[in-house]
């Protein structure tokens, strides 16, 4: 893959997970040095060329501007079997007393996105939750999966229960932003308190992005 195409894919797919992040969440997640972003999870009420109206999961409607730099990622269903040693993934999780992390969701990055949001940090999916992005090392199958997730400066043992959602992150298009679509959005807050979307992770075929 040549450098311009790889750069285009990287700029398109990184999501909420920017909090990892995500993009994000994520979409798709945020890098440790990135400014804090506002996270919105919900469904699109209406869309135009330069803004979204989103009904968030608390029932309130929020208007978020879109600009030329807003990135869109598509979220599709994956399986635990899609994750192999060497895969690059992210996971929102809850710390356990033994130091391990119990996954709340897992998102699998395409090869071109390896290295995105590398590291371990706080996340906003649930109280006390974290986000870890890294490369899969060892995997053990036992009542779900336990895997080692390695990142620059450390590693975490991740426990993935059987019922935890696992999704792929793919390149998305603006045409996917339609009324009713379930999204995870990361936005920057402007000086006038308005919001501009940095990234939008949108579920394909009615999927609700879990991150």
MARBA-3410 file (N, C-alpha, C, O; in Angstrom, 1 decimal):
211
0.9,-1.2,0.0,0.0,0.0,0.0,0.9,1.2,0.0,1.8,1.4,0.8 ~ 0.7,2.2,-1.0,1.5,3.3,-1.0,1.2,4.3,0.1,0.1,4.2,0.7 ~ 2.1,5.2,0.4,2.0,6.1,1.5,0.7,7.0,1.5,0.1,7.1,2.5 ~ 0.4,7.6,0.3,-0.9,8.5,0.3,-2.1,7.7,0.6,-3.0,8.2,1.4 ~ -2.2,6.5,0.1,-3.4,5.7,0.4,-3.5,5.3,1.9,-4.5,5.4,2.5
-2.3,4.9,2.4,-2.3,4.5,3.8,-2.6,5.7,4.7,-3.3,5.5,5.7 ~ -2.1,6.9,4.3,-2.4,8.1,5.1,-3.9,8.4,5.1,-4.5,8.7,6.1 ~ -4.5,8.2,3.9,-6.0,8.5,3.7,-6.8,7.5,4.6,-7.7,7.9,5.3 ~ -6.4,6.2,4.6,-7.2,5.3,5.4,-7.0,5.6,6.9,-8.0,5.5,7.6 ~ -5.8,5.9,7.3,-5.5,6.3,8.7,-6.4,7.4,9.1,-7.0,7.4,10.2
-6.4,8.5,8.3,-7.2,9.7,8.7,-8.7,9.4,8.6,-9.5,10.1,9.3 ~ -9.1,8.5,7.8,-10.6,8.2,7.7,-11.1,7.4,8.8,-12.1,7.6,9.4 ~ -10.3,6.3,9.2,-10.8,5.3,10.1,-10.7,5.7,11.5,-11.5,5.2,12.3 ~ -9.7,6.5,11.9,-9.5,6.7,13.3,-10.7,7.4,13.9,-11.2,8.4,13.4 ~ -11.3,6.8,15.0,-12.6,7.2,15.5,-12.6,7.5,16.9,-11.6,8.0,17.5
-13.7,7.2,17.5,-14.0,7.3,18.9,-13.1,6.6,19.6,-12.7,6.4,20.8 ~ -12.9,6.2,18.9,-11.9,5.5,19.5,-10.7,6.4,19.8,-9.7,6.0,20.5 ~ -10.7,7.6,19.3,-9.7,8.6,19.6,-9.5,8.6,21.1,-8.4,9.0,21.6 ~ -10.5,8.2,21.9,-10.2,8.1,23.3,-9.3,7.0,23.6,-8.8,6.9,24.7 ~ -9.2,6.1,22.7,-8.1,5.1,22.9,-6.9,5.4,22.1,-5.9,4.7,22.2
-10.0,5.7,21.2,-10.3,6.1,21.0,-10.4,6.2,20.7,-11.4,7.0,21.0 ~ -10.1,6.1,19.5,-11.3,6.3,19.6,-10.5,6.3,20.3,-9.8,6.5,21.2 ~ -11.4,5.5,18.3,-12.0,6.6,17.8,-12.8,6.7,18.6,-13.6,7.7,18.5 ~ -12.9,5.7,19.5,-13.3,6.1,19.9,-13.9,6.5,20.6,-13.6,6.8,21.7 ~ -14.6,6.5,20.0,-14.9,6.5,20.3,-14.6,6.8,20.2,-14.4,7.8,20.8
-13.4,4.5,18.2,-13.1,4.8,18.5,-13.2,4.6,18.5,-13.3,3.3,18.5 ~ -13.3,5.7,18.2,-13.9,5.5,17.7,-13.0,5.6,17.9,-12.1,4.8,18.0 ~ -13.1,6.6,17.8,-13.0,6.0,17.9,-11.7,5.9,18.7,-10.8,5.1,18.3 ~ -11.4,7.3,20.3,-10.4,7.3,21.3,-9.5,8.4,21.1,-9.4,9.0,20.0 ~ -8.7,8.8,22.1,-7.8,10.0,22.0,-6.5,9.6,22.5,-6.3,8.8,23.4
-5.4,10.1,21.9,-4.1,9.8,22.3,-3.8,10.6,23.6,-4.5,11.5,23.9 ~ -2.8,10.1,24.4,-2.5,10.7,25.7,-2.3,12.2,25.6,-2.7,12.9,26.6 ~ -1.7,12.8,24.6,-1.4,14.2,24.5,-2.5,15.0,23.8,-2.4,16.2,23.8 ~ -3.6,14.3,23.3,-4.6,15.0,22.6,-5.5,15.8,23.6,-5.7,15.4,24.8 ~ -6.1,16.9,23.2,-7.0,17.6,24.1,-8.3,16.8,24.3,-8.6,15.9,23.5
-8.9,17.0,25.5,-10.1,16.3,25.8,-11.2,16.6,24.8,-11.4,17.7,24.3 ~ -11.9,15.5,24.4,-13.0,15.7,23.5,-14.3,15.3,24.2,-14.4,14.5,25.1 ~ -15.4,15.8,23.7,-16.8,15.5,24.2,-17.3,14.3,23.5,-17.2,14.2,22.2 ~ -17.7,13.3,24.2,-18.2,12.0,23.6,-19.7,12.1,23.6,-20.4,12.4,24.6 ~ -20.3,11.7,22.5,-21.8,11.6,22.4,-22.1,10.2,21.8,-21.6,9.8,20.8
-23.0,9.5,22.5,-23.4,8.2,22.0,-25.0,8.3,21.8,-25.7,8.7,22.7 ~ -25.4,7.8,20.7,-26.9,7.9,20.4,-27.2,7.6,19.0,-26.6,6.8,18.4 ~ -28.3,8.2,18.5,-28.8,8.0,17.1,-29.0,9.3,16.4,-29.4,10.3,17.0 ~ -28.7,9.3,15.1,-28.9,10.5,14.3,-30.4,10.8,14.2,-31.2,9.9,13.8 ~ -30.8,12.0,14.4,-32.2,12.5,14.2,-32.3,13.1,12.8,-33.2,12.7,12.1
-31.4,13.9,12.4,-31.3,14.5,11.1,-29.9,14.9,10.7,-29.0,15.0,11.6 ~ -29.7,15.0,9.4,-28.3,15.3,9.0,-28.4,16.2,7.8,-29.3,16.1,6.9 ~ -27.5,17.2,7.7,-27.3,18.0,6.5,-25.8,18.0,6.1,-25.1,17.3,6.7 ~ -25.5,18.8,5.2,-24.1,18.8,4.7,-23.1,19.3,5.7,-21.9,18.9,5.7 ~ -23.6,20.1,6.7,-22.7,20.7,7.7,-23.0,20.5,9.1,-22.4,21.1,10.0
-24.0,19.6,9.4,-24.4,19.4,10.8,-25.2,18.1,11.0,-25.8,17.6,10.1 ~ -25.1,17.6,12.2,-25.9,16.4,12.6,-26.7,16.9,13.8,-26.3,17.7,14.7 ~ -28.0,16.4,13.9,-28.7,16.5,15.2,-28.8,15.0,15.7,-29.2,14.1,15.0 ~ -28.3,14.9,16.9,-28.2,13.5,17.5,-29.0,13.5,18.8,-29.0,14.4,19.6 ~ -29.8,12.4,18.9,-30.5,12.2,20.2,-29.6,11.2,21.0,-29.4,10.1,20.7
-29.1,11.8,22.1,-28.1,11.0,22.9,-28.8,9.9,23.7,-30.0,9.9,23.8 ~ -28.0,9.1,24.3,-28.6,8.0,25.1,-29.3,8.4,26.4,-29.9,7.6,27.0 ~ -29.2,9.7,26.7,-30.0,10.2,27.8,-31.3,10.9,27.4,-32.0,11.4,28.2 ~ -31.5,10.9,26.1,-32.8,11.4,25.5,-32.7,12.8,25.1,-33.8,13.3,24.6 ~ -31.6,13.5,25.2,-31.5,14.9,24.8,-31.0,15.0,23.4,-30.2,14.2,23.0
-31.5,16.0,22.7,-31.0,16.3,21.3,-29.8,17.3,21.3,-29.9,18.3,22.0 ~ -28.8,17.0,20.6,-27.6,17.8,20.5,-27.3,18.1,19.0,-27.4,17.2,18.2 ~ -26.9,19.3,18.7,-26.5,19.7,17.3,-25.0,19.7,17.3,-24.4,20.4,18.1 ~ -24.5,19.0,16.3,-23.0,19.0,16.2,-22.6,19.3,14.7,-23.2,18.7,13.8 ~ -21.7,20.3,14.6,-21.3,20.7,13.2,-20.4,19.6,12.6,-19.7,18.9,13.3
-20.4,19.5,11.3,-19.5,18.7,10.5,-18.6,19.6,9.7,-19.1,20.7,9.2 ~ -17.4,19.3,9.6,-16.5,20.1,8.7,-15.7,19.2,7.8,-15.9,18.0,7.9 ~ -14.8,19.7,7.0,-14.1,18.9,6.0,-13.2,17.9,6.7,-12.7,17.0,6.0 ~ -12.8,18.2,7.9,-11.9,17.3,8.6,-12.6,16.2,9.4,-11.9,15.3,10.0 ~ -13.9,16.2,9.5,-14.7,15.2,10.3,-14.4,13.8,9.6,-14.7,13.6,8.4
-14.0,12.9,10.4,-13.7,11.5,9.9,-14.9,10.6,10.2,-15.5,10.8,11.3 ~ -15.1,9.7,9.3,-16.2,8.7,9.5,-15.6,7.3,9.5,-14.9,7.0,8.6 ~ -16.0,6.5,10.5,-15.6,5.1,10.5,-16.9,4.2,10.6,-17.9,4.6,11.1 ~ -16.8,3.1,9.9,-17.9,2.1,9.9,-17.6,1.0,10.9,-16.5,0.5,11.0 ~ -18.7,0.6,11.7,-18.5,-0.4,12.7,-19.3,-1.6,12.3,-20.5,-1.5,12.0
-18.7,-2.8,12.2,-19.4,-4.0,11.8,-19.0,-5.1,12.8,-18.1,-5.0,13.5 ~ -19.9,-6.1,12.8,-19.7,-7.2,13.7,-18.5,-8.1,13.4,-18.2,-8.4,12.3 ~ -17.7,-8.4,14.5,-16.6,-9.3,14.3,-16.8,-10.5,15.3,-17.7,-10.5,16.1 ~ -15.9,-11.4,15.2,-15.9,-12.6,16.1,-14.6,-12.7,16.9,-13.5,-12.2,16.4 ~ -14.6,-13.4,18.0,-13.3,-13.6,18.7,-12.3,-14.3,17.9,-11.1,-14.1,18.0
-12.8,-15.2,17.0,-11.9,-15.9,16.1,-11.1,-15.0,15.1,-10.1,-15.4,14.6 ~ -11.6,-13.8,14.9,-11.0,-12.8,14.1,-9.7,-12.3,14.7,-8.9,-11.7,14.0 ~ -9.6,-12.4,16.0,-8.4,-11.9,16.7,-7.4,-12.9,16.9,-7.6,-14.0,17.4 ~ -6.2,-12.6,16.4,-5.1,-13.6,16.5,-3.9,-12.9,17.1,-3.8,-11.7,17.2 ~ -2.9,-13.7,17.6,-1.6,-13.0,18.0,-1.1,-12.1,16.9,-1.0,-12.6,15.8
-0.8,-10.9,17.3,-0.3,-9.9,16.3,-1.4,-9.0,15.8,-1.1,-8.0,15.2 ~ -2.7,-9.3,16.1,-3.7,-8.4,15.7,-3.6,-7.1,16.6,-3.1,-7.1,17.7 ~ -4.0,-6.0,16.0,-4.0,-4.7,16.7,-5.4,-4.4,17.1,-6.3,-4.2,16.2 ~ -5.7,-4.3,18.4,-7.1,-4.1,18.8,-7.1,-3.0,19.9,-6.1,-2.5,20.4 ~ -8.3,-2.6,20.2,-8.6,-1.7,21.4,-9.7,-2.3,22.2,-10.5,-3.1,21.7
-9.7,-2.0,23.5,-10.8,-2.5,24.4,-11.0,-1.6,25.5,-10.1,-1.1,26.2 ~ -12.3,-1.2,25.7,-12.8,-0.6,26.9,-13.0,-1.6,27.9,-13.5,-2.7,27.6 ~ -12.6,-1.4,29.2,-12.6,-2.4,30.2,-12.7,-1.9,31.6,-12.5,-0.6,31.8 ~ -12.9,-2.7,32.5,-13.0,-2.4,33.9,-11.8,-3.1,34.6,-11.7,-4.3,34.5 ~ -11.0,-2.3,35.4,-9.9,-2.9,36.1,-10.4,-3.9,37.2,-11.4,-3.7,37.8
-9.7,-5.0,37.3,-10.0,-6.0,38.3,-9.0,-6.0,39.4,-7.9,-5.5,39.3 ~ -9.4,-6.6,40.6,-8.5,-6.5,41.7,-7.1,-7.1,41.5,-6.1,-6.7,42.1 ~ -7.0,-8.1,40.6,-5.7,-8.8,40.3,-4.9,-8.0,39.3,-3.8,-8.5,38.9 ~ -5.3,-6.8,38.9,-4.6,-6.1,37.9,-5.0,-6.3,36.5,-4.5,-5.6,35.6 ~ -5.8,-7.3,36.2,-6.3,-7.5,34.9,-7.4,-6.6,34.5,-7.8,-5.8,35.3
-7.8,-6.6,33.2,-8.9,-5.8,32.7,-10.0,-6.6,32.2,-9.7,-7.5,31.4 ~ -11.2,-6.4,32.7,-12.4,-7.2,32.1,-13.0,-6.4,31.0,-13.6,-5.3,31.3 ~ -13.0,-6.9,29.8,-13.4,-6.1,28.7,-14.9,-5.8,28.7,-15.7,-6.7,29.1 ~ -15.3,-4.6,28.3,-16.7,-4.2,28.1,-17.0,-4.3,26.6,-18.2,-4.5,26.2 ~ -16.0,-4.1,25.8,-16.1,-4.3,24.3,-14.7,-4.4,23.8,-13.8,-4.1,24.4
-14.7,-4.9,22.5,-13.4,-5.0,21.8,-13.6,-4.6,20.4,-14.5,-5.0,19.7 ~ -12.7,-3.7,19.9,-12.7,-3.3,18.5,-11.4,-3.7,17.8,-10.3,-3.5,18.4 ~ -11.5,-4.2,16.6,-10.4,-4.7,15.9,-10.1,-3.7,14.8,-10.9,-3.4,13.9 ~ -8.8,-3.2,14.8,-8.4,-2.3,13.8,-7.9,-3.0,12.5,-7.4,-4.1,12.6 ~ -8.1,-2.4,11.3,-7.4,-3.0,10.1,-5.9,-2.8,10.2,-5.5,-1.9,10.9
-5.2,-3.6,9.4,-3.7,-3.5,9.5,-3.2,-2.1,9.3,-2.2,-1.7,9.9 ~ -3.8,-1.3,8.4,-3.3,0.1,8.2,-3.4,1.0,9.4,-2.8,2.0,9.4 ~ -4.2,0.6,10.4,-4.4,1.4,11.6,-3.6,0.9,12.8,-3.7,1.5,13.9 ~ -2.8,-0.1,12.6,-1.9,-0.6,13.7,-1.1,0.6,14.3,-0.5,1.3,13.6 ~ -1.2,0.7,15.6,-0.5,1.7,16.3,-1.4,2.9,16.7,-0.9,3.7,17.5
-2.6,2.9,16.2,-3.5,4.0,16.6,-3.8,4.0,18.1,-4.3,3.0,18.6 ~ -3.6,5.2,18.7,-4.0,5.3,20.1,-3.3,4.3,21.0,-3.8,4.0,22.1 ~ -2.1,3.9,20.7,-1.3,2.9,21.4,-1.2,3.3,22.9,-0.7,4.5,23.2 ~ -1.6,2.5,23.8,-1.4,2.8,25.2,-2.6,2.4,26.1,-3.6,1.8,25.6 ~ -2.6,2.8,27.3,-3.6,2.5,28.3,-4.0,3.8,29.1,-3.1,4.5,29.5
-5.3,4.1,29.2,-5.7,5.4,29.8,-7.1,5.3,30.2,-7.8,4.3,29.9 ~ -7.6,6.3,31.0,-9.0,6.3,31.4,-9.9,6.5,30.2,-9.5,7.0,29.2 ~ -11.2,6.0,30.3,-12.1,6.1,29.3,-13.5,6.4,29.9,-13.7,6.3,31.1 ~ -14.5,6.8,29.0,-15.7,7.3,29.6,-16.9,6.4,29.3,-18.1,6.8,29.4 ~ -16.7,5.1,28.9,-17.8,4.2,28.6,-18.6,3.8,29.9,-19.8,3.7,29.8
-17.9,3.7,31.0,-18.5,3.3,32.3,-17.7,3.9,33.4,-16.5,4.2,33.2 ~ -18.3,4.0,34.6,-17.5,4.5,35.7,-16.2,3.7,35.9,-16.2,2.4,35.9 ~ -15.1,4.3,36.1,-13.8,3.7,36.3,-13.3,2.9,35.1,-12.3,2.1,35.3 ~ -13.9,3.1,33.9,-13.4,2.3,32.8,-12.1,2.8,32.2,-11.7,4.0,32.4 ~ -11.5,2.0,31.5,-10.2,2.3,30.8,-10.3,2.0,29.3,-11.2,1.3,28.9
-9.3,2.5,28.6,-9.2,2.1,27.2,-7.7,1.6,27.0,-6.8,2.3,27.4 ~ -7.6,0.5,26.4,-6.2,0.0,26.1,-6.2,-0.4,24.6,-7.0,-1.2,24.1 ~ -5.2,0.2,23.9,-5.0,-0.2,22.5,-3.6,-0.8,22.4,-2.6,-0.2,22.9 ~ -3.5,-1.9,21.7,-2.2,-2.5,21.6,-2.2,-3.8,20.7,-3.2,-4.1,20.1 ~ -1.1,-4.5,20.7,-0.9,-5.6,19.9,-1.2,-6.9,20.7,-0.6,-7.0,21.8
-1.9,-7.8,20.2,-2.3,-9.0,20.9,-1.0,-9.9,20.9,-0.4,-10.2,19.9 ~ -0.7,-10.4,22.2,0.3,-11.4,22.3,-0.3,-12.7,22.5,-0.8,-13.3,21.6 ~ -0.1,-13.3,23.7,-0.7,-14.6,24.0,-2.2,-14.6,24.1,-2.8,-13.6,24.5 ~ -2.8,-15.7,23.7,-4.3,-15.9,23.8,-4.5,-17.2,24.5,-3.9,-18.2,24.1 ~ -5.4,-17.3,25.5,-5.8,-18.5,26.1,-7.3,-18.6,26.1,-8.0,-17.7,26.5
-7.8,-19.8,25.6,-9.3,-20.0,25.5,-9.7,-20.7,26.8,-9.3,-21.8,27.0 ~ -10.6,-20.0,27.5,-11.1,-20.7,28.8,-12.2,-19.8,29.2,-12.0,-18.7,29.8 ~ -13.5,-20.2,29.1,-14.7,-19.4,29.5,-14.6,-18.0,28.9,-14.6,-17.0,29.6 ~ -14.5,-18.0,27.6,-14.3,-16.7,26.9,-12.8,-16.7,26.4,-12.4,-17.7,25.9 ~ -12.2,-15.6,26.5,-10.8,-15.5,26.1,-10.0,-14.6,27.1,-10.5,-13.7,27.6
-8.8,-15.0,27.3,-7.8,-14.2,28.1,-6.7,-13.9,27.1,-6.1,-14.8,26.6 ~ -6.3,-12.6,27.0,-5.3,-12.3,26.0,-4.3,-11.3,26.7,-4.7,-10.5,27.6 ~ -3.1,-11.2,26.2,-2.2,-10.2,26.6,-2.1,-9.1,25.5,-1.9,-9.4,24.4 ~ -2.3,-7.9,26.0,-2.3,-6.8,25.0,-1.1,-5.9,25.3,-1.0,-5.3,26.4 ~ -0.2,-5.8,24.4,1.1,-5.2,24.6,1.1,-3.8,23.9,0.6,-3.7,22.7
1.6,-2.8,24.6,1.7,-1.4,24.0,3.0,-0.9,24.5,3.7,-1.4,25.4 ~ 3.3,0.3,23.9,4.6,0.9,24.3,4.7,1.2,25.8,3.8,2.0,26.2 ~ 5.6,0.6,26.5,5.7,0.9,27.9,5.0,0.0,28.8,5.1,0.1,30.0 ~ 4.3,-1.0,28.3,3.6,-1.9,29.2,2.7,-3.0,28.5,2.7,-3.1,27.3 ~ 2.0,-3.7,29.3,1.1,-4.7,28.8,0.0,-4.9,29.8,0.2,-4.7,31.0
-1.2,-5.4,29.3,-2.3,-5.7,30.2,-2.9,-7.1,29.9,-2.9,-7.4,28.7 ~ -3.3,-7.8,30.9,-4.0,-9.0,30.7,-5.5,-8.6,30.5,-6.1,-8.0,31.4 ~ -6.1,-9.0,29.4,-7.5,-8.7,29.1,-8.4,-9.9,29.2,-8.1,-10.9,28.5 ~ -9.4,-9.9,30.0,-10.3,-11.0,30.0,-11.5,-10.6,29.2,-12.2,-9.6,29.4 ~ -11.9,-11.4,28.2,-13.0,-11.1,27.3,-14.1,-12.1,27.5,-14.0,-13.2,27.0
-15.1,-11.8,28.3,-16.3,-12.7,28.5,-17.0,-13.1,27.2,-16.9,-12.4,26.2 ~ -17.7,-14.2,27.3,-18.4,-14.7,26.1,-19.4,-13.7,25.5,-19.6,-13.6,24.3 ~ -20.0,-12.8,26.4,-21.1,-12.0,25.9,-20.6,-10.6,25.5,-21.4,-9.7,25.2 ~ -19.3,-10.3,25.5,-18.8,-9.0,25.2,-18.9,-8.7,23.7,-18.4,-9.6,22.9 ~ -19.4,-7.6,23.2,-19.4,-7.3,21.8,-18.0,-7.1,21.2,-17.2,-6.4,21.8
-17.8,-7.6,20.0,-16.6,-7.5,19.3,-16.9,-7.0,17.9,-17.7,-7.5,17.2 ~ -16.2,-5.9,17.5,-16.5,-5.3,16.3,-15.3,-4.9,15.5,-14.2,-4.8,16.0 ~ -15.5,-4.8,14.2,-14.4,-4.3,13.3,-14.6,-2.8,13.1,-15.7,-2.3,13.1 ~ -13.5,-2.1,12.9,-13.5,-0.7,12.5,-13.0,-0.7,11.0,-12.0,-1.2,10.7 ~ -13.8,0.0,10.2,-13.6,0.0,8.8,-13.6,1.5,8.3,-14.2,2.3,9.0
-13.1,1.7,7.1,-13.3,3.1,6.5,-14.7,3.3,6.3,-15.4,2.4,5.8 ~ -15.2,4.5,6.6,-16.6,4.9,6.4,-16.7,6.1,5.4,-15.7,6.7,5.0 ~ -18.0,6.4,5.1,-18.3,7.5,4.2,-19.4,8.4,4.8,-20.2,7.9,5.6 ~ -19.4,9.6,4.4,-20.4,10.6,4.9,-21.8,10.1,4.5,-22.8,10.3,5.3 ~ -22.0,9.3,3.4,-23.3,8.8,3.0,-23.9,7.9,4.1,-25.1,7.6,4.0
-23.1,7.3,5.0,-23.6,6.5,6.0,-24.3,7.2,7.2,-25.0,6.6,8.0 ~ -24.1,8.5,7.2,-24.7,9.4,8.2,-26.1,9.7,7.8,-26.4,10.7,7.2 ~ -27.0,8.9,8.3,-28.4,9.0,7.9,-29.3,9.0,9.2,-28.9,8.4,10.2 ~ -30.5,9.5,9.1,-31.4,9.5,10.2,-31.6,8.0,10.7,-31.8,7.1,9.9 ~ -31.5,7.8,12.0,-31.7,6.5,12.6,-30.5,5.7,12.8,-30.4,4.8,13.6
-29.4,6.1,12.2,-28.1,5.4,12.4,-27.6,5.6,13.8,-27.6,6.7,14.3 ~ -27.1,4.5,14.4,-26.5,4.6,15.7,-25.0,5.0,15.6,-24.3,4.4,14.8 ~ -24.6,5.9,16.5,-23.3,6.4,16.3,-22.6,6.6,17.7,-23.2,6.7,18.7 ~ -21.3,6.7,17.6,-20.4,7.2,18.7,-19.7,8.4,18.1,-19.0,8.2,17.1 ~ -19.8,9.5,18.7,-19.2,10.7,18.1,-18.3,11.4,19.1,-18.6,11.4,20.3
-17.2,11.9,18.6,-16.2,12.7,19.4,-16.2,14.1,18.8,-16.0,14.2,17.6 ~ -16.3,15.0,19.7,-16.4,16.4,19.2,-15.5,17.3,20.0,-15.3,17.1,21.2 ~ -15.0,18.4,19.4,-14.3,19.4,20.1,-15.3,20.5,20.5,-16.2,20.8,19.7 ~ -15.1,21.1,21.6,-15.9,22.2,22.1,-15.3,23.5,21.6,-14.1,23.8,21.9 ~ -16.0,24.3,20.9,-15.5,25.6,20.4,-15.7,26.7,21.4,-16.3,26.5,22.5
-15.1,27.8,21.1,-15.1,29.0,22.1,-16.5,29.4,22.4,-16.7,29.9,23.5 ~ -17.4,29.3,21.5,-18.8,29.7,21.7,-19.7,28.5,22.3,-20.9,28.6,22.4 ~ -19.0,27.5,22.8,-19.7,26.3,23.4,-20.3,25.4,22.4,-20.9,24.4,22.8 ~ -20.3,25.7,21.1,-20.8,24.8,20.1,-19.9,23.6,19.9,-18.7,23.7,20.4 ~ -20.3,22.6,19.2,-19.5,21.4,19.1,-19.3,21.1,17.6,-20.2,21.3,16.7
-18.1,20.7,17.3,-17.7,20.3,15.9,-17.2,18.8,16.0,-16.3,18.5,16.7 ~ -17.8,17.9,15.2,-17.4,16.5,15.2,-16.0,16.4,14.7,-15.6,16.8,13.6 ~ -15.1,15.7,15.4,-13.8,15.3,15.0,-13.9,13.9,14.3,-13.3,13.7,13.3 ~ -14.7,13.0,14.9,-14.9,11.7,14.3,-16.3,11.2,14.6,-16.9,11.5,15.7 ~ -16.8,10.4,13.7,-18.1,9.7,13.9,-17.9,8.3,13.6,-17.6,7.9,12.4
-18.2,7.4,14.5,-18.2,5.9,14.2,-19.7,5.5,14.1,-20.5,5.7,15.0 ~ -20.1,5.0,13.0,-21.5,4.7,12.7,-21.7,3.2,12.5,-20.9,2.6,11.7 ~ -22.7,2.6,13.1,-22.9,1.2,13.0,-23.5,0.8,11.6,-24.4,1.5,11.1 ~ -23.0,-0.2,11.0,-23.5,-0.7,9.8,-24.7,-1.7,10.0,-24.7,-2.4,11.0 ~ -25.7,-1.6,9.2,-26.9,-2.5,9.2,-27.5,-2.5,10.6,-27.9,-3.5,11.1
-27.7,-1.3,11.2,-28.4,-1.1,12.4,-27.6,-1.4,13.7,-28.2,-1.4,14.8 ~ -26.3,-1.7,13.6,-25.5,-2.0,14.7,-25.3,-0.8,15.6,-25.2,0.3,15.1 ~ -25.3,-1.0,16.9,-25.0,0.1,17.8,-23.5,-0.1,18.2,-23.1,-1.0,18.8 ~ -22.7,0.9,17.9,-21.3,0.8,18.2,-21.1,0.7,19.8,-21.7,1.5,20.5 ~ -20.4,-0.3,20.2,-20.4,-0.6,21.7,-19.3,0.2,22.4,-19.4,0.2,23.7
-18.5,0.9,21.7,-17.4,1.6,22.5,-17.8,2.9,23.0,-17.0,3.6,23.7
END
